[in-house]
Amino acid sequence: KYASPSAALLISLGMAAVIRLFQTILTFGVPCPAGLFVPSLFTGASIGRLVGILAQAANENHRLFSRDVEPGVYSMVGAAAVLGGVCRVTISLVAIMLELTGGMTYIVPFMIAVLIAKLVGDQMNEGIYDLYIVLKGYPFLQEELDVTFTERCCDIMETGLIKLDMSLEMSLQDLRWMIHQYPFRGFPVVNGEQFA
């Protein structure tokens, strides 16, 4: 049984979300380990629960839905939506939320909430971690847009491979020379044309 809808509960949830959001904004930019993942989940859960309580109250008075409204489900969906909008993670976040709930019942609400949050966030700006990379002046390693898969492995692989051939019956002195001659320490071990 959930707590009955009241103005005090709604104000408490709204204030909790606003305070946590403000704390997250303050602590994200300072060099202390405050995190972004859990505060985003908390903020989303508070907002989701607030919406769930409003939907529950509307359903009790007007029977808008055929089933009872569970504010806890709204809380989980809200947590996933806020985290998806902040971090721009989709598939992994839905998998995490499914692990938290322990069932496949809520997969559709999670997917819809996360995808809508990502689409809305992408329209506004880039993800928080991409923006933080730019803010800190770190080199941004983007993937190349002109990636083509027309080359074969033999076109780009090293053909003059240094290998340890067991069919040559190398002496210990030959092995030492080989180790000192080359800067790398790993040699493929073969026996003629076959891997040993």
Disulfide bonds with the S-S distance in Angstrom:
none
